[in-house]
Amino acid sequence: MTEETIDRPQPLTLLSEDEVLFRDSVREFAEAQIRPLVREMDEHAKIPRALVDKLFDLGVMAIEIPESYGGAGASFFHAVLAVEELSRVDPSVGVLVDVQNTLVINAVMRWGNDDIKRRYLPKLSSAAVGAYALSEAGSGSDAFALTTRAREDGDDYVVTGRKLWITNGNEADIFLVFATINPEAGYRGITAFVVERGFPGFTVGKKEDKLGIRASSTCELILEDCRVPKANVLGEVGKGYKTAIETLNEGRIGIGAQMIGLAAGALHHAIAYTKERKQFGKPIAEFQAVQHQLARAAVDVEAAKLTVYNAARLRDAGKPFLTEAAICKIFSSEVAERVTSLAVNLFGGNGFVKEYPVEKLYRDAKIGQIYEGTSNLQLQTIAKQIIG
């Protein structure tokens, strides 16, 4: 065997021709279609439906769905690239696409039977936004302390409870709702249901007024004797905990992608502005202290990208990635907070006003250490894996 024929692993950041074309198309879309709307969407706390429709047209709302169901038939890594590029411009749009792909579609693709796939994947490919409803008032980090109940009634389950902090709540037509059919069984009673917005007894409640990612809707869901057909159980009855855990493990990679995109966007703004902002008669980018701060931020962003890409590549290769997903989530979210804070500092007084882009990215960064598993939970996951 010659040296040339040996199959060598490729560098993590080396993209295939297809991945480059996809990334560039999403970047071009974000600059042309999203950037002009960023400030307005943040102020009005809303993503226009016309922009959501354009995301469907672009193909980023159904990245892993097979072409036979109307999707792009691409990889999980493509979804990571899309979230990263969108989040460079607006992390609110990034998380809309992230939840659609890495949580909702991911769960339906993996756990849905042929009937559920046939009924829901074409909708999720064409126009229907999805939401993932696990969290409740008393079950945030302790995700399995659910109070939402489901009881059998003929061909239906009757579901009653409230969900909080549900991303995409305003836009979604399809909700993955987790409830317990047997509280005494603990996590073994948890079951996942596919709930449509129009089901009797289901309503979208209060929309939260948030610090960051304001254009992304975060809503309460109210289920009052909501009738859900038994045919809409996702996966096995009583096995919803497995669906939740394994889906969130993949979703954390998506949040990592959001955070590295956000951080890269802030760093880009900071570099450009320090070349323009003059103090003591010259651009502040010429001061060594500023250069070193920017260099450190570039190191952080690159290192975070490597952790995210590594986790995503492992997932696509069918290899274990639990620890890597936790690592990329905690590290990228911390990097995003540091880099956006630096960007605000380097903009000086302008960094603190809404006319300039970095104050928004600073606000957007904080959620990365909270949702889809807090930083403390990620540390606990990593600790269990390395200590045993």
C-alpha positions in Angstrom: 0.0 0.0 0.0 1.4 3.4 -1.0 1.3 6.4 1.3 -1.1 8.1 -1.0 -3.7 5.3 -0.7 -3.8 5.5 3.1 -7.2 6.8 4.3 -6.2 9.7 6.5 -8.6 11.6 8.8 -9.3 15.1 7.6 -8.8 18.3 9.6 -12.0 19.2 11.5 -12.3 22.6 9.9 -11.6 21.4 6.3 -15.0 21.4 4.6 -16.0 19.4 1.6 -16.9 21.2 -1.6 -20.6 20.6 -0.8 -20.2 22.0 2.7 -18.4 25.1 1.5 -21.2 25.8 -1.1 -23.9 25.3 1.6 -22.1 27.5 4.2 -21.5 30.3 1.7 -25.2 30.2 0.5 -26.4 30.5 4.1 -23.9 33.3 4.8 -24.9 35.2 1.7 -28.6 34.8 2.7 -27.9 36.0 6.3 -26.1 39.2 5.1 -28.7 40.1 2.5 -32.0 39.0 4.1 -31.4 39.0 7.8 -28.9 41.8 8.7 -31.2 44.6 7.5 -33.9 43.3 9.9 -31.8 42.6 13.0 -32.5 45.8 15.0 -36.2 45.9 14.1 -36.7 42.2 15.1 -34.9 42.8 18.4 -37.0 45.8 19.2 -40.3 44.3 18.3 -39.3 40.8 19.7 -40.6 39.1 16.6 -39.3 37.2 13.5 -41.5 38.1 10.5 -43.3 35.2 9.0 -42.0 36.3 5.6 -38.5 35.7 6.8 -39.4 32.3 8.2 -40.9 31.4 4.7 -37.6 32.4 3.1 -35.7 30.1 5.5 -37.9 27.3 4.3 -37.2 28.2 0.7 -33.5 28.3 1.4 -33.7 24.7 2.7 -32.3 25.3 6.2 -35.5 24.3 8.0 -35.4 20.6 6.9 -31.7 19.9 6.5 -31.6 16.2 7.6 -35.1 15.2 6.3 -34.8 12.9 3.3 -35.6 14.3 -0.1 -38.5 11.8 -0.4 -40.2 13.8 2.4 -39.3 17.2 0.9 -36.1 17.9 2.9 -32.5 18.5 1.9 -31.3 15.0 2.7 -28.1 16.5 4.2 -26.1 15.8 7.3 -26.2 17.0 10.9 -23.0 18.8 10.3 -24.8 20.9 7.6 -27.3 21.9 10.3 -24.4 23.0 12.5 -23.0 25.1 9.7 -26.4 26.7 9.1 -26.9 27.6 12.7 -23.3 29.0 12.9 -23.7 31.2 9.9 -27.1 32.5 10.8 -26.0 33.3 14.3 -23.1 35.4 13.1 -25.8 37.8 12.0 -28.7 37.1 14.4 -28.6 34.4 17.0 -32.4 34.6 17.3 -32.8 33.3 13.8 -30.0 30.8 14.5 -31.9 29.3 17.4 -35.2 29.1 15.4 -33.4 27.0 12.8 -31.5 25.1 15.5 -34.5 23.9 17.4 -36.3 23.0 14.2 -33.4 20.7 13.0 -31.4 19.4 16.0 -34.4 18.9 18.4 -37.7 18.5 16.6 -36.7 17.0 13.3 -34.0 15.0 14.9 -36.4 13.4 17.4 -39.1 12.7 14.7 -36.5 11.2 12.4 -35.0 8.9 15.1 -38.1 8.0 17.2 -41.0 8.4 14.9 -42.6 5.4 13.3 -43.4 5.3 9.5 -46.8 6.8 10.0 -45.6 9.8 12.1 -42.8 10.4 9.6 -45.3 10.3 6.7 -47.7 12.7 8.4 -45.2 15.2 9.8 -41.9 15.3 8.0 -43.4 16.8 4.8 -45.0 19.5 6.9 -41.8 20.3 8.7 -40.1 20.4 5.3 -42.4 22.9 3.7 -44.0 25.3 6.2 -44.5 24.0 9.7 -42.2 25.3 12.5 -41.5 22.9 15.3 -41.1 23.4 19.1 -39.7 21.1 21.8 -41.7 21.2 25.1 -39.9 19.6 28.0 -39.3 22.4 30.6 -41.8 23.3 33.3 -41.8 25.7 36.2 -40.5 23.1 38.6 -38.5 21.0 36.1 -35.8 23.0 34.4 -32.4 21.4 35.3 -34.4 18.5 36.9 -36.1 17.9 33.6 -37.8 14.7 34.7 -39.7 16.3 37.6 -42.6 16.7 35.2 -46.1 17.6 36.5 -47.8 17.4 33.0 -49.9 14.3 33.0 -51.4 12.1 30.3 -54.2 9.6 30.8 -55.7 7.1 28.4 -59.2 7.7 27.1 -60.2 5.4 24.2 -58.1 6.1 21.2 -56.6 9.2 22.7 -54.4 10.4 25.6 -55.8 13.4 27.5 -52.9 15.7 28.4 -53.0 18.3 31.1 -50.2 20.6 32.3 -48.1 23.7 31.6 -44.8 24.1 29.8 -42.5 27.1 30.2 -39.7 28.7 28.2 -40.6 26.9 25.0 -38.5 28.2 22.1 -40.4 28.8 18.8 -43.7 28.7 20.8 -45.3 31.6 18.8 -44.2 30.4 15.4 -44.7 26.6 15.8 -47.5 24.4 14.4 -46.0 21.2 15.7 -44.9 20.6 19.3 -43.1 17.7 20.9 -44.6 17.6 24.4 -43.3 15.4 27.2 -45.8 14.2 29.8 -45.9 11.3 32.3 -48.6 8.6 32.1 -47.6 7.1 35.5 -46.1 9.5 38.1 -45.3 6.6 40.4 -43.0 5.1 37.8 -40.8 8.2 37.9 -38.8 8.8 34.7 -40.1 5.5 33.3 -43.6 7.0 33.0 -42.5 9.8 30.7 -43.9 9.7 27.2 -43.4 12.0 24.2 -46.3 13.2 22.1 -46.6 15.0 18.8 -49.2 17.8 19.4 -50.6 20.1 16.8 -51.4 23.7 17.5 -55.1 23.1 16.6 -55.7 20.2 18.9 -58.6 20.8 21.3 -57.4 22.0 24.8 -54.0 23.3 23.5 -53.1 27.0 23.7 -50.0 29.0 23.5 -49.8 31.3 26.6 -47.6 34.1 27.7 -44.6 35.2 25.6 -41.6 36.0 27.7 -40.0 39.5 27.6 -36.3 38.5 27.5 -32.8 39.9 28.0 -31.5 38.5 24.7 -32.4 36.6 21.6 -35.5 38.7 21.8 -36.8 38.0 18.3 -36.9 34.3 19.1 -40.2 33.6 20.9 -40.1 31.9 24.3 -43.6 31.0 25.4 -45.7 29.2 27.9 -47.8 26.3 26.6 -51.1 25.4 28.3 -52.7 21.9 27.9 -56.2 21.6 29.5 -57.5 18.1 28.8 -55.8 18.3 25.4 -56.8 15.3 23.3 -53.8 13.7 21.6 -54.4 10.6 19.4 -52.5 7.5 20.5 -51.1 7.4 17.0 -49.2 10.6 18.0 -47.1 8.9 20.6 -43.4 9.5 19.6 -41.4 6.4 20.3 -42.5 4.0 22.9 -44.9 4.7 25.8 -42.9 5.2 28.9 -39.6 5.7 27.0 -39.9 9.4 26.5 -37.0 10.0 28.9 -34.7 8.3 26.4 -36.0 10.5 23.6 -35.5 13.6 25.7 -32.0 12.8 26.9 -30.6 11.6 23.6 -32.2 14.5 21.6 -30.9 17.1 24.0 -27.4 15.7 23.7 -27.5 16.5 20.0 -29.3 19.8 20.5 -26.4 20.9 22.7 -24.1 20.8 19.7 -26.5 23.1 17.9 -26.3 25.6 20.8 -22.5 25.3 20.5 -22.9 26.2 16.8 -25.1 29.2 17.8 -22.5 30.4 20.3 -19.5 30.1 18.0 -21.3 32.0 15.3 -22.3 34.7 17.7 -18.8 35.0 19.0 -17.3 35.1 15.5 -19.8 37.8 14.5 -18.8 39.9 17.6 -15.1 39.4 16.9 -15.6 40.5 13.3 -17.3 43.7 14.4 -14.6 44.4 17.0 -11.7 44.0 14.5 -13.4 46.3 12.0 -14.2 48.9 14.6 -10.8 49.0 16.2 -9.3 49.8 12.8 -11.6 52.8 12.6 -11.8 54.1 16.2 -8.9 56.5 16.9 -7.5 57.5 20.2 -4.3 59.4 20.9 -4.0 60.1 17.1 -4.1 56.5 15.8 -6.5 53.6 15.4 -6.7 51.6 18.6 -6.0 48.4 16.6 -2.4 49.7 16.5 -2.0 49.4 20.3 -0.4 46.2 21.4 -2.8 45.7 24.3 -5.8 45.8 21.9 -4.0 43.5 19.4 -3.4 41.0 22.2 -7.0 41.1 23.3 -8.2 40.5 19.8 -5.7 37.7 19.4 -6.9 36.0 22.6 -10.5 36.3 21.4 -9.5 34.7 18.1 -7.8 31.8 20.0 -11.0 31.3 22.0 -13.3 31.3 18.9 -11.1 28.9 17.0 -10.8 26.5 20.0 -14.6 26.6 20.5 -15.2 25.9 16.9 -13.0 22.8 17.1 -15.0 21.4 20.0 -18.3 22.0 18.2 -17.1 20.6 14.8 -15.6 17.6 16.6 -18.9 16.8 18.4 -20.8 17.2 15.2 -18.5 15.0 13.1 -18.6 12.3 15.8 -22.4 12.4 15.7 -22.5 12.0 11.9 -19.9 9.2 12.1 -22.1 7.3 14.6 -19.5 7.5 17.3 -20.2 8.3 21.0 -20.3 12.1 21.6 -22.0 12.6 24.9 -18.9 14.1 26.6 -17.9 16.1 23.5 -21.3 17.6 23.2 -21.2 18.8 26.8 -17.7 20.1 26.3 -18.6 22.1 23.2 -21.7 23.5 24.8 -20.1 24.8 28.0 -16.9 26.1 26.3 -18.5 27.8 23.4 -21.1 29.6 25.6 -18.3 30.8 27.9 -16.3 32.0 24.9 -19.4 33.8 23.5 -19.8 35.7 26.7 -16.1 36.7 26.9 -15.8 37.7 23.3 -19.0 39.8 23.2 -18.0 41.5 26.4 -14.6 42.4 24.9 -16.3 43.7 21.8 -18.5 46.0 23.9 -15.4 47.3 25.7 -13.5 47.9 22.5 -16.4 49.9 21.0 -16.2 52.1 24.1 -19.3 54.2 24.7 -20.7 53.1 21.3 -20.6 49.5 22.5 -23.3 50.3 25.1 -25.8 51.8 22.7 -28.3 50.0 20.4 -27.1 51.9 17.2 -24.1 49.5 17.2 -24.4 45.8 16.9 -22.3 44.4 19.7 -24.6 45.3 22.7 -27.2 43.0 21.2 -24.7 40.1 20.7 -23.6 40.6 24.3 -27.2 40.2 25.5 -27.8 37.3 23.2 -24.7 35.4 24.5 -25.9 34.9 28.1 -28.6 32.3 27.3 -26.0 29.9 26.0 -25.0 29.0 29.6 -28.6 28.4 30.6 -30.8 26.6 28.0 -30.6 23.0 26.9 -28.7 22.2 30.0 -27.0 24.7 32.3 -23.2 25.0 32.5 -23.3 23.2 35.9 -25.2 20.3 34.3 -22.6 20.1 31.5 -19.9 20.0 34.1 -21.7 17.2 35.9 -22.0 15.2 32.7 -18.3 15.6 31.9 -17.4 14.7 35.5 -19.4 11.5 35.4 -17.7 10.4 32.1 -14.1 11.2 33.2 -14.4 10.0 36.8 -16.7 7.1 36.3 
